[in-house]
Amino acid sequence: MLLRDCCKFQEGYVNPPQSNAAFFDGDIKWLRSLDLNDGFVYETSRTLTKKGFESAGKSAYMFPANSLAISKSGSIGKLGILQDEMCGNRAVINIQVDENVANLRYVFYLLKYKYLEVVGKAVGSIQKNLYVSELETLELNHADLSDQKKIASVLSALDDKIALNKKINQKLEAMAKRLYDYWFVQYDFPDKNGHPYKTTGGPMTYNETLKREIPVGWEVDVVGNVCETVLGGTPSTENENFWNGNIPWLNSGEVAEFPILNAEKRITEDAVKNSATAYLPAGSVTLSITRHLRPSIMAIDACINQSVAGIKENGILKNGYLYPYLVNEIPRLNTLRGGAQQPHINKDTVDKSPIVIPAQNVLHQYYEKVNPLYREIIEKAKESQKLTTLRDKLLPLLMNGQVTIS
């Protein structure tokens, strides 16, 4: 059985002119290839107004919820399971599965399994495109619907747990962020009587550096004075003795993940000793300083490249304080970026960033509340990593019949 025997295909066509502001920021979700995440798609990065949607004329078409989408150009083969109705641009194809003939989640996993075959079907000399006429010729490995459901149920159970962990972590991070903002932005940490400090009249003093009031007795310094900061580097790629070692080496894209669990490349101890790369222990806070500025927390010991700055924890300032501090600093740091081709900041900018040093007893109480949240985030992320590895091992075995489900 081919995909054409169990699926209906519809290419996206809604591409309103970017110059017309009246077409954007409405209630209609506008699916583009960058919104596809090889999982569930709940939201889109941009939305359209009714005018924007109707600008496509007769080509305007809404993709239904509980259908698939696949990118046809750019990052060809990226997938998504749509959880809501949305329209699509020219870079995506919608796939509606006839559930009387095939299982939607099975088709999703089939397309993941046959990723290289899908990419190989794209044609074009300047920009390759995947067309419905080629996509629909993909053959299903299992024609029997009951077999499809069994395979999909095993893989879906793993993916559903991964998705659940992600939702839990998003809520935990939001809780930790609210706690930080309540205590150290609004200054409504509990006073000695358990009342919100600033709201109930806790004494404040104006700080000239921050141009605002802070609690009496608190100090303001710069990051470089109160924490050890480092900038990474890249070992020589011409020296084979520097690579394929046991030490993870992170680039700026990898430190954009939260928390940081893995690195694609690894280096040797010789590379650490003979290059500008810097070693950071687990628990350190990182900041990608090139193009997109993103903070994170390291859950592993690793080295970093020159596009990453690291801040080490110490006895006073822990990652539970430093990470949300950097999250709040991003808008200010973005205004300090230089470089036309590749906007960036440097380590000196991080070192000179002003930071409030709260009273020790307040920090101690704060850590008692926030540290368990960040520990659980890291544990959930590690669990999801293991589940992802298991799913990726099972996928080809189930699809090619090496493993069967009774």
C-alpha positions in Angstrom: 0.0 0.0 0.0 1.3 3.5 -0.9 0.6 6.7 0.9 -1.7 7.8 -1.9 -4.0 4.8 -1.0 -4.6 6.1 2.6 -3.8 9.8 2.6 -5.1 13.0 1.2 -2.5 15.7 0.4 -2.9 19.5 0.3 -0.1 22.0 -0.4 0.0 25.2 1.6 -0.4 28.4 -0.5 -1.0 31.3 2.0 1.9 33.7 1.7 0.7 37.3 2.3 3.0 40.2 1.4 5.2 40.9 4.4 4.8 44.7 3.8 1.1 44.7 4.7 0.8 44.8 8.5 -3.0 44.4 8.2 -2.5 40.8 7.2 -0.6 39.7 10.3 -1.1 39.2 14.1 -4.6 37.9 13.9 -6.3 34.8 15.2 -5.5 32.4 12.4 -2.4 30.2 13.0 0.0 30.3 10.0 2.1 27.2 9.7 5.6 27.5 8.2 8.4 24.9 8.0 10.2 26.5 11.0 7.1 25.6 13.2 7.5 21.9 12.5 9.3 20.2 15.4 8.9 16.4 14.6 6.2 16.3 17.3 3.0 18.0 18.3 2.4 21.5 16.9 0.1 23.5 19.1 1.1 27.1 18.2 2.7 28.9 15.3 5.4 31.6 15.5 3.2 33.9 13.4 -0.5 34.4 12.9 -2.7 36.0 10.2 -5.8 38.1 10.2 -8.8 37.1 8.1 -7.7 39.5 5.4 -4.2 37.9 5.4 -5.7 34.4 5.0 -8.1 35.5 2.3 -5.3 37.2 0.4 -4.5 33.8 -1.0 -7.8 33.8 -2.8 -9.1 30.4 -4.0 -5.9 28.8 -2.7 -6.7 29.7 0.9 -7.1 26.4 2.7 -7.2 25.4 6.4 -5.3 22.3 7.5 -7.5 20.4 10.0 -6.5 19.4 13.5 -5.3 15.9 13.9 -3.5 15.9 10.6 0.2 15.8 9.6 2.4 18.4 8.0 5.7 18.0 6.3 8.2 20.6 5.0 8.6 20.5 1.3 11.6 23.0 1.0 14.4 24.2 3.1 14.6 21.7 5.9 12.9 19.0 3.9 11.2 16.3 5.8 10.5 18.1 9.1 7.2 16.8 10.5 4.4 17.9 12.8 1.2 16.6 14.1 -1.2 19.5 14.1 -3.2 19.9 17.3 -5.3 22.8 16.0 -6.7 24.1 12.7 -4.2 26.3 10.9 -3.3 27.4 7.4 0.0 26.8 5.8 2.5 28.6 3.5 4.1 27.3 0.3 6.8 25.4 2.2 4.5 22.8 3.8 2.3 20.0 2.7 -0.7 18.8 4.8 -1.4 15.1 5.0 -4.8 13.8 6.1 -4.8 10.1 7.0 -7.9 8.0 6.4 -8.1 6.3 9.8 -10.2 3.5 8.3 -7.3 2.5 6.3 -4.2 3.6 8.1 -3.1 4.9 11.5 -2.1 8.6 11.7 0.7 8.1 14.3 2.0 5.1 12.3 2.2 7.3 9.1 4.0 9.9 11.2 6.6 7.4 12.4 6.9 5.9 8.9 7.8 9.3 7.5 10.4 9.8 10.3 11.9 6.3 9.5 12.0 7.0 5.8 13.5 10.5 6.2 16.4 9.9 3.9 14.1 8.4 1.2 11.8 11.4 1.6 14.6 13.9 1.2 15.9 11.9 -1.8 12.5 12.4 -3.6 13.0 16.2 -3.6 13.9 17.7 -7.0 15.2 20.9 -8.3 18.6 22.3 -9.5 18.7 25.6 -7.5 16.3 24.9 -4.6 15.1 21.4 -4.0 11.4 20.8 -3.4 9.3 17.8 -2.3 6.2 17.5 -4.4 3.0 15.6 -3.6 3.4 13.5 -6.7 6.6 12.1 -5.2 5.6 11.9 -1.6 2.5 9.9 -2.3 4.5 7.1 -3.8 6.1 6.2 -0.5 5.3 2.6 0.5 3.9 1.6 3.9 6.0 -1.1 5.6 2.9 -2.5 7.3 -0.4 -2.6 5.4 -2.3 -4.3 8.2 -4.1 -1.6 10.3 -3.8 -3.6 13.5 0.0 -3.9 13.1 0.2 -0.2 12.5 -1.7 0.5 15.7 0.5 -1.8 17.7 3.7 -0.1 16.4 2.3 3.4 16.9 1.1 2.6 20.4 4.7 1.6 21.6 6.4 4.6 20.0 3.6 7.0 21.0 3.8 6.0 24.6 7.5 7.1 24.6 6.8 10.3 22.7 3.8 11.1 24.9 5.9 10.8 28.0 8.6 13.0 26.5 6.0 15.6 25.6 4.5 15.4 29.2 8.0 15.9 30.7 8.5 19.0 28.4 5.2 20.5 29.6 6.1 19.8 33.3 9.5 21.4 32.8 7.9 24.5 31.2 5.7 24.8 34.2 8.5 24.3 36.7 10.7 26.9 34.9 7.8 29.3 34.9 7.3 28.7 38.7 11.0 29.3 39.3 11.0 32.5 37.2 7.9 33.9 39.0 9.6 33.2 42.4 12.8 35.0 41.3 10.8 38.0 40.0 8.6 38.2 43.1 11.7 38.1 45.4 14.3 40.0 43.4 12.5 42.2 40.9 9.5 43.2 43.0 11.4 42.8 46.3 8.4 41.1 47.9 10.4 38.3 49.5 9.1 37.3 53.0 10.3 39.6 55.8 11.0 38.3 59.3 7.2 38.2 59.9 6.5 36.4 56.7 5.0 39.5 55.0 6.0 40.7 51.5 8.9 43.0 52.1 8.4 46.0 49.8 4.6 45.9 49.8 4.4 46.1 53.6 6.9 49.0 53.8 10.3 47.3 54.1 13.0 50.0 54.0 14.4 50.7 50.6 17.4 52.8 49.3 18.1 54.3 45.9 20.9 52.7 44.0 22.7 55.0 41.5 24.0 52.2 39.3 20.6 50.6 38.8 18.6 53.9 38.9 16.1 52.3 41.2 15.5 51.4 44.8 16.7 48.2 46.4 16.3 46.8 49.9 18.4 48.4 52.6 21.6 46.4 53.2 21.7 44.8 49.8 24.6 45.5 47.5 25.2 46.0 43.8 28.3 44.9 42.0 29.2 43.6 38.5 29.2 39.9 37.5 32.9 39.8 36.9 33.7 40.9 40.5 31.4 38.4 42.2 31.7 35.3 40.0 34.4 33.5 38.0 33.5 34.0 34.3 35.1 32.3 31.3 35.1 32.5 27.5 35.5 29.4 25.4 37.6 28.6 22.4 38.1 26.0 19.6 40.9 23.6 19.5 42.8 23.3 16.2 40.7 21.1 13.9 44.0 20.1 12.1 45.3 18.3 15.2 43.7 14.9 15.3 44.9 14.4 18.9 42.5 17.1 20.0 39.3 15.5 18.9 37.1 12.4 19.6 38.1 12.4 23.3 35.9 12.1 26.4 35.2 15.7 27.2 32.0 17.3 25.7 32.6 20.5 23.7 29.6 22.8 23.3 28.8 25.4 20.6 26.4 28.3 20.9 23.6 26.3 19.3 23.9 23.5 21.9 23.9 25.9 24.9 20.6 27.3 23.6 19.0 24.1 25.0 17.8 24.2 28.6 19.1 22.4 30.5 22.3 21.3 28.6 22.6 17.5 28.6 24.9 16.6 25.6 27.4 17.8 23.1 27.8 16.5 19.5 31.6 16.9 19.6 34.1 15.7 22.2 37.7 16.8 22.7 40.7 15.4 24.6 42.6 16.6 27.6 45.4 17.7 25.3 42.9 20.0 23.5 41.9 21.6 26.8 45.6 22.2 27.8 46.6 23.6 24.4 43.7 25.8 23.3 41.6 28.7 24.4 38.6 26.4 25.2 37.3 26.7 28.8 36.1 23.9 31.1 32.9 24.4 33.1 31.6 22.0 35.8 27.9 20.9 35.9 25.8 23.6 37.5 27.5 26.4 35.7 25.4 29.0 33.8 26.1 29.6 30.2 25.2 32.4 27.8 25.4 32.2 24.0 26.9 35.5 23.0 26.7 35.4 19.2 23.5 36.3 17.3 20.8 34.9 19.6 21.6 35.5 23.3 20.3 32.6 25.3 21.2 31.5 28.9 21.1 27.9 30.2 22.3 25.7 33.0 24.8 22.9 32.4 23.8 19.5 33.6 27.1 18.0 32.5 30.8 18.9 32.8 31.9 20.3 29.5 34.1 22.7 27.6 32.7 25.6 25.5 33.6 27.4 22.3 34.3 31.1 21.7 30.6 31.9 21.1 29.8 31.0 24.7 30.5 32.7 28.0 30.2 30.7 31.2 29.6 31.8 34.8 30.6 29.4 37.6 28.5 29.0 40.8 30.1 30.0 44.1 29.2 29.8 47.8 26.9 32.8 47.5 25.5 32.9 43.9 24.0 29.6 42.6 22.6 28.9 39.2 19.1 29.2 40.7 19.8 32.9 41.1 22.2 33.4 38.2 20.1 31.8 35.5 16.9 33.8 36.0 19.1 36.9 36.4 20.5 36.4 32.9 17.0 35.6 31.5 16.0 39.1 32.7 19.2 40.7 31.4 18.7 39.5 27.8 16.7 42.6 26.6 19.4 44.9 27.9 22.2 42.8 26.5 20.5 42.7 23.1 20.9 46.5 22.9 24.6 46.2 23.4 25.3 43.8 20.5 27.7 44.9 17.9 28.6 43.5 14.4 26.5 43.9 11.3 27.0 40.4 9.9 26.9 38.5 13.2 25.5 40.5 16.1 27.3 39.6 19.3 28.4 40.7 22.7 31.8 39.9 24.4 32.8 38.5 27.7 33.6 42.0 29.0 30.0 42.9 28.5 29.0 40.0 30.7 31.7 40.9 33.3 30.5 44.5 33.6 26.8 43.6 33.9 25.4 45.0 37.2 24.0 42.4 39.6 22.2 42.8 42.9 23.7 40.8 45.8 20.8 40.1 48.2 21.1 39.5 51.9 22.5 36.0 52.7 19.5 34.9 54.8 17.2 35.9 51.9 19.2 34.0 49.4 19.3 30.9 51.7 15.5 30.9 52.0 15.2 31.4 48.2 17.5 28.5 47.4 15.5 26.2 49.7 12.5 26.9 47.5 14.0 27.2 44.0 16.8 24.6 44.0 14.3 21.6 44.1 12.5 23.0 41.0 15.7 23.2 38.9 16.8 19.7 40.1 13.5 18.3 39.0 13.8 20.1 35.6 17.2 18.5 35.1 15.9 15.0 36.1 12.9 15.2 33.8 15.2 16.3 30.9 17.6 13.4 31.6 14.6 11.0 31.6 13.4 12.4 28.3 16.9 12.0 26.8 16.8 8.3 27.7 13.3 7.9 26.3 14.3 9.6 23.1 17.3 7.3 22.7 15.1 4.2 23.3 12.5 5.5 20.8 15.1 6.1 18.1 16.5 2.6 18.6 13.1 1.0 18.4 11.8 3.0 15.4 13.9 1.2 12.7 13.6 -2.2 14.5 9.8 -2.0 14.5 9.5 -0.6 11.0 11.8 -3.2 9.3 10.3 -6.1 11.3 13.3 -7.0 13.4 11.1 -6.5 16.5 7.5 -7.5 16.5 4.7 -6.8 19.0 2.6 -9.8 20.0 
